[in-house]
């Protein structure tokens, strides 16, 4: 199954917009070795991003979401949440 996800290894920006019924992107962490920005806009049901501690620990990711949008997100564990906190930025949109 991972071979089907190989094109994602070159992904640098993930832009999620107007996905009103989506609560997750994928059921487990995805191989995003080069992703550096994740933008989330108008996705009110989104609860989970496909990131894990390995990606969070690299410190290259910037995740933007509307103000207070982070309160609804669920994380694999508390360690991953804490590792991603510096990456979470609010937008005015």
Z-matrix of the N, CA and C atoms (Angstrom, degrees):
N
C 1 1.453
C 2 1.530 1 111.45
N 3 1.323 2 117.83 1 -35.62
C 4 1.456 3 120.33 2 -178.55
C 5 1.521 4 111.28 3 -62.74
N 6 1.343 5 118.67 4 -30.27
C 7 1.458 6 119.73 5 179.35
C 8 1.529 7 111.18 6 -63.04
N 9 1.330 8 117.52 7 -28.32
C 10 1.461 9 121.09 8 175.83
C 11 1.521 10 111.72 9 -68.79
N 12 1.319 11 116.62 10 -21.18
C 13 1.462 12 121.45 11 -178.18
C 14 1.523 13 112.83 12 -96.07
N 15 1.312 14 117.87 13 0.50
C 16 1.452 15 121.82 14 -177.12
C 17 1.530 16 114.19 15 -53.72
N 18 1.348 17 120.64 16 -39.26
C 19 1.466 18 119.23 17 177.58
C 20 1.530 19 113.39 18 -57.84
N 21 1.323 20 117.40 19 -25.31
C 22 1.463 21 120.07 20 179.99
C 23 1.523 22 112.59 21 -68.35
N 24 1.303 23 118.04 22 -17.44
C 25 1.460 24 120.04 23 -177.88
C 26 1.528 25 112.35 24 -66.41
N 27 1.317 26 117.89 25 -18.23
C 28 1.469 27 121.41 26 178.84
C 29 1.528 28 113.05 27 -97.65
N 30 1.312 29 115.99 28 -3.31
C 31 1.461 30 121.23 29 -178.67
C 32 1.532 31 110.52 30 -63.97
N 33 1.333 32 116.56 31 132.10
C 34 1.456 33 121.13 32 179.07
C 35 1.519 34 112.36 33 -113.55
N 36 1.325 35 117.42 34 -30.87
C 37 1.458 36 121.94 35 -179.83
C 38 1.527 37 108.27 36 -131.91
N 39 1.322 38 115.74 37 132.35
C 40 1.456 39 121.66 38 175.29
C 41 1.518 40 106.98 39 -117.02
N 42 1.323 41 116.74 40 118.74
C 43 1.463 42 122.91 41 -175.26
C 44 1.530 43 107.69 42 -117.48
N 45 1.318 44 117.01 43 112.36
C 46 1.464 45 122.51 44 -179.76
C 47 1.521 46 108.39 45 -111.96
N 48 1.327 47 116.89 46 120.45
C 49 1.457 48 120.11 47 -176.77
C 50 1.526 49 109.84 48 -142.84
N 51 1.308 50 114.59 49 136.92
C 52 1.463 51 123.17 50 175.59
C 53 1.531 52 112.05 51 52.99
N 54 1.311 53 114.81 52 57.80
C 55 1.458 54 121.75 53 173.98
C 56 1.526 55 106.74 54 -116.33
N 57 1.328 56 117.10 55 73.88
C 58 1.463 57 121.02 56 -169.39
C 59 1.528 58 115.05 57 -65.15
N 60 1.329 59 118.72 58 -22.49
C 61 1.462 60 120.37 59 -177.15
C 62 1.524 61 114.08 60 -109.35
N 63 1.312 62 117.98 61 -0.97
C 64 1.466 63 120.93 62 -177.56
C 65 1.522 64 110.35 63 -83.02
N 66 1.332 65 115.85 64 127.34
C 67 1.462 66 118.61 65 177.80
C 68 1.520 67 112.25 66 -106.39
N 69 1.326 68 117.70 67 -10.81
C 70 1.463 69 121.73 68 173.78
C 71 1.526 70 108.62 69 -157.47
N 72 1.323 71 115.65 70 166.48
C 73 1.456 72 121.28 71 -180.00
C 74 1.526 73 110.07 72 -96.91
N 75 1.313 74 115.62 73 -40.42
C 76 1.455 75 122.47 74 -179.79
C 77 1.515 76 107.25 75 -156.42
N 78 1.317 77 117.84 76 157.00
C 79 1.461 78 121.79 77 -171.77
C 80 1.518 79 114.32 78 -76.26
N 81 1.339 80 118.18 79 -12.09
C 82 1.465 81 121.01 80 176.52
C 83 1.526 82 108.46 81 -147.12
N 84 1.325 83 115.97 82 175.94
C 85 1.461 84 120.69 83 -178.86
C 86 1.526 85 110.23 84 -62.33
N 87 1.325 86 115.74 85 141.63
C 88 1.459 87 122.27 86 -179.07
C 89 1.528 88 110.98 87 -104.63
N 90 1.320 89 116.96 88 155.02
C 91 1.468 90 120.66 89 179.53
C 92 1.527 91 111.25 90 -79.25
N 93 1.311 92 116.37 91 92.15
C 94 1.460 93 122.29 92 178.61
C 95 1.532 94 109.15 93 -114.46
N 96 1.321 95 120.14 94 67.79
C 97 1.462 96 119.26 95 -176.03
C 98 1.525 97 114.02 96 -65.45
N 99 1.330 98 118.13 97 -25.63
C 100 1.460 99 120.56 98 -176.55
C 101 1.523 100 114.49 99 -109.75
N 102 1.333 101 118.08 100 -2.00
C 103 1.461 102 119.19 101 -178.72
C 104 1.529 103 109.25 102 -63.35
N 105 1.305 104 116.14 103 136.61
C 106 1.453 105 119.59 104 179.19
C 107 1.530 106 112.11 105 -129.52
N 108 1.317 107 117.46 106 -12.79
C 109 1.462 108 120.52 107 179.21
C 110 1.522 109 109.69 108 -141.08
N 111 1.318 110 114.65 109 135.89
C 112 1.461 111 121.50 110 173.20
C 113 1.517 112 106.16 111 -130.20
N 114 1.319 113 116.76 112 120.90
C 115 1.458 114 122.49 113 178.52
C 116 1.527 115 108.23 114 -110.79
N 117 1.323 116 116.62 115 133.33
C 118 1.463 117 121.58 116 179.73
C 119 1.521 118 108.01 117 -128.94
N 120 1.334 119 117.04 118 119.02
C 121 1.458 120 122.07 119 179.93
C 122 1.526 121 109.99 120 -133.79
N 123 1.292 122 116.65 121 132.13
C 124 1.465 123 123.50 122 174.50
C 125 1.533 124 112.53 123 53.75
N 126 1.309 125 114.95 124 50.88
C 127 1.467 126 122.81 125 175.64
C 128 1.529 127 106.97 126 -125.12
N 129 1.319 128 118.05 127 71.25
C 130 1.469 129 121.71 128 -169.81
C 131 1.527 130 114.75 129 -64.69
N 132 1.315 131 118.03 130 -22.97
C 133 1.470 132 120.59 131 -178.79
C 134 1.523 133 113.55 132 -96.37
N 135 1.323 134 117.51 133 -3.60
C 136 1.456 135 120.63 134 -177.81
C 137 1.522 136 110.38 135 -65.44
N 138 1.304 137 116.42 136 120.77
C 139 1.465 138 121.90 137 -176.94
C 140 1.518 139 112.45 138 -115.42
N 141 1.334 140 117.65 139 -20.72
C 142 1.453 141 119.56 140 -173.13
C 143 1.522 142 111.49 141 -142.30
N 144 1.333 143 115.43 142 131.63
C 145 1.455 144 121.62 143 173.84
C 146 1.527 145 108.00 144 -100.68
N 147 1.328 146 118.33 145 149.15
C 148 1.467 147 120.95 146 -175.56
C 149 1.524 148 113.13 147 -81.97
N 150 1.316 149 116.64 148 55.15
C 151 1.460 150 122.33 149 -178.56
C 152 1.520 151 109.98 150 -119.82
N 153 1.322 152 115.74 151 153.05
C 154 1.457 153 120.38 152 176.25
C 155 1.522 154 109.19 153 -131.56
N 156 1.315 155 116.25 154 -177.19
C 157 1.459 156 121.13 155 -176.56
C 158 1.523 157 111.79 156 -62.55
N 159 1.319 158 117.36 157 -34.39
C 160 1.468 159 120.28 158 179.30
C 161 1.522 160 111.17 159 -59.90
N 162 1.328 161 117.92 160 -45.50
C 163 1.465 162 121.14 161 178.50
C 164 1.525 163 110.80 162 -71.33
N 165 1.302 164 116.18 163 -41.17
C 166 1.460 165 119.86 164 -177.73
C 167 1.524 166 111.14 165 -63.68
N 168 1.316 167 116.29 166 -36.85
C 169 1.450 168 121.03 167 -176.57
C 170 1.511 169 114.77 168 -69.18
N 171 1.321 170 117.59 169 -16.98
C 172 1.460 171 120.10 170 -179.12
C 173 1.525 172 112.31 171 -76.38
N 174 1.317 173 117.71 172 -17.68
C 175 1.453 174 121.38 173 175.24
C 176 1.515 175 115.43 174 67.28
N 177 1.329 176 118.64 175 17.29
C 178 1.462 177 121.36 176 -179.02
C 179 1.514 178 112.44 177 -97.78
N 180 1.295 179 117.68 178 -8.19
C 181 1.462 180 120.60 179 -171.98
C 182 1.527 181 111.25 180 -91.94
N 183 1.316 182 116.00 181 136.99
C 184 1.454 183 123.43 182 170.44
C 185 1.517 184 106.17 183 -120.27
N 186 1.326 185 117.04 184 120.79
C 187 1.458 186 121.76 185 -179.25
C 188 1.515 187 107.78 186 -113.62
N 189 1.325 188 116.77 187 123.17
C 190 1.462 189 121.05 188 -179.79
C 191 1.516 190 110.03 189 -112.84
N 192 1.302 191 115.46 190 136.05
C 193 1.466 192 122.90 191 -179.75
C 194 1.518 193 107.05 192 -149.53
N 195 1.322 194 116.14 193 160.96
C 196 1.462 195 118.92 194 177.82
C 197 1.529 196 109.98 195 -62.28
N 198 1.302 197 115.46 196 159.88
C 199 1.462 198 120.69 197 -178.60
C 200 1.520 199 110.59 198 -55.16
N 201 1.303 200 116.70 199 135.40
C 202 1.468 201 125.76 200 -179.67
C 203 1.520 202 113.23 201 69.25
N 204 1.304 203 119.28 202 3.35
C 205 1.451 204 121.66 203 178.12
C 206 1.523 205 112.95 204 -65.78
N 207 1.332 206 116.57 205 -21.23
C 208 1.465 207 121.24 206 -177.99
C 209 1.517 208 112.17 207 -73.58
N 210 1.307 209 117.67 208 -21.64
C 211 1.464 210 120.22 209 -176.61
C 212 1.524 211 112.25 210 -63.27
N 213 1.312 212 118.32 211 -28.03
C 214 1.457 213 121.43 212 -177.11
C 215 1.528 214 113.33 213 -87.43
N 216 1.342 215 117.61 214 -13.13
C 217 1.462 216 119.38 215 -177.07
C 218 1.523 217 111.83 216 -72.42
N 219 1.325 218 114.81 217 143.25
C 220 1.459 219 122.43 218 176.83
C 221 1.528 220 106.92 219 -111.85
N 222 1.323 221 116.27 220 143.01
C 223 1.459 222 121.31 221 -176.87
C 224 1.521 223 110.43 222 -117.50
N 225 1.323 224 116.13 223 158.71
C 226 1.459 225 121.18 224 178.01
C 227 1.524 226 110.46 225 -55.54
N 228 1.324 227 115.46 226 -42.06
C 229 1.465 228 121.23 227 179.53
C 230 1.532 229 108.68 228 -161.61
N 231 1.301 230 116.12 229 172.50
C 232 1.467 231 121.63 230 -177.25
C 233 1.530 232 111.51 231 -65.63
N 234 1.318 233 117.48 232 -34.01
C 235 1.464 234 121.39 233 -179.69
C 236 1.532 235 110.54 234 -62.84
N 237 1.329 236 116.71 235 -43.70
C 238 1.469 237 121.05 236 177.95
C 239 1.519 238 110.24 237 -63.82
N 240 1.320 239 117.03 238 -43.59
C 241 1.468 240 121.38 239 178.78
C 242 1.529 241 110.40 240 -58.24
N 243 1.308 242 117.00 241 -48.07
C 244 1.469 243 120.89 242 -179.30
C 245 1.524 244 110.97 243 -63.70
N 246 1.335 245 117.12 244 -39.59
C 247 1.465 246 120.86 245 179.62
C 248 1.526 247 111.97 246 -65.44
N 249 1.336 248 117.53 247 -32.06
C 250 1.464 249 121.46 248 -178.67
C 251 1.525 250 113.68 249 -86.76
N 252 1.316 251 118.66 250 -15.70
C 253 1.467 252 120.67 251 -177.77
C 254 1.527 253 113.84 252 -50.30
N 255 1.330 254 120.66 253 -44.65
C 256 1.473 255 119.18 254 179.04
C 257 1.526 256 113.46 255 -63.66
N 258 1.314 257 117.96 256 -19.93
C 259 1.473 258 122.29 257 -178.02
C 260 1.521 259 113.38 258 -85.26
N 261 1.313 260 117.85 259 -15.46
C 262 1.471 261 121.57 260 -173.91
C 263 1.516 262 110.30 261 -83.14
N 264 1.299 263 116.30 262 121.40
C 265 1.469 264 122.73 263 179.04
C 266 1.508 265 109.44 264 -127.42
N 267 1.311 266 117.12 265 141.88
C 268 1.462 267 121.65 266 177.51
C 269 1.516 268 110.64 267 -92.28
N 270 1.317 269 115.44 268 150.85
C 271 1.451 270 121.42 269 175.12
C 272 1.520 271 108.70 270 -116.24
N 273 1.292 272 116.96 271 168.24
C 274 1.465 273 121.56 272 178.27
C 275 1.517 274 111.67 273 -91.44
N 276 1.308 275 118.50 274 -2.53
C 277 1.467 276 122.02 275 -175.74
C 278 1.502 277 111.08 276 -86.01
